[in-house]
Amino acid sequence: MAVSVLLDATSLRDPGSGLRGFGRYVRALLDSVPGVGGVELAALTSGELDAPAGVRRVGVRRRMNGRWAYPEHVLRLGADIARARPDVFHSPINEPPTFCLRPWVQTLHDVIPLISSSPVHTIERSRWRWRAISIRRADRVIAITRHAADTGIRLLGLRPGRIRVIHHGVNPTFHAPKERGQPDPPYVLYVGGYGPDKGYPEAVETIERLARMGFPHRLKIVGLVNEWARQFVDPLLAYTNRVDLLGAVPDEELETLYQQATALVVTSRMEGFGRPPIEAMATATPIVSFDNTALPEVIGDAGILIPDGDVAAFADAVRGVILDDSLRAELAERAHARAKIFDWGRCAAEHAEVYRELVR
């Protein structure tokens, strides 16, 4: 039996969203879910949409921008869903409808603003109190990790019986190199846009510690650092000349950066999942990470996990990866093996099963 699913793809109206976590997830669903388990996918969009053949476009109008875009969207979304009359509606990001008259699946990525003490999250903290009321009404919640599920139960009051944990897949663009390059100078890689809990200070301190140990390595940072973020990032850069800010880069360039890196350093202090580690796994790149939130669930035995916030131990672990060829080879092998469990085909099939649960 065919199941018609309406996916909210309005987040893709931002041209740069495909390079960020939410956008990557929505695009992966558009690419991988249609036809799986009899799913007929339609995409709700407020503009042009680059989607595979067979994905029907359901147009909506949005007038507001900036801070008013979010409330307009969630307030009007329920009526848009009612007009489209799908068998199932799927809200894939943190914009749940205020009401929904069709069976509804909500994806939960994280509730970091409710955990973090940073004042930067003040507005999002307030929004999450309203989101919690809405998400509790969802028929199913897809949590992207067990950690996200547990925090959703604890902080949002979600019903455990309605939650399904489905890990993301890794973009098939990323592959292990036939031969790993030897860039001059060598570097360690950090991937992630700036945020108050993303661990930029710890990454910079790590590279400075390595410099004091006599290593020539640089820190290459891939991710968006917008004008607002410069007030926090620029003071960090004033203390070092070992950091290269590369901004957002396409996947083909990012793949090469992984392949030539000595290691991926994951100094983030809070993650609902952690996309960079699975990309590093797919490219057989050694991983050194803090042991916090969802990171141990995702990384498993594919990397070195350091007690959260211990930068001295973190730098020592990276030093070990640099000096020990056998350790580096072992980590690369374990990473590449673990990458196989993060498959979009498996992820799409599990999404389709959740949709079908609601129409049986």
Secondary structure, DSSP 8 states (H G I E B T S, - for coil): --EEEEEE-GGGGSTTGGGSHHHHHHHHHHHHSTTGGGEEEEEEESS-----TT-EEEE------GGGHHHHHHHHHHHHHHHH--SEEEE-SS---S--SS-EEEEE---HHHH---GGGHHHHHHHHHHHHHHTT-SEEEESSHHHHHHIIIII---GGGEEE------TT----SS----SS-EEEEE----TTS-HHHHHHHHHHHHHTT---EEEEES---HHHHHHHHHHHTT-S-EEEEES--HHHHHHHHHH-S-EEE--S--SS-HHHHHHHHTT--EEEEE-TTHHHHHTTSSEEEETT-HHHHHHHHHHHHH-HHHHHHHHHHHHHHGGG--HHHHHHHHHHHHHHTT-
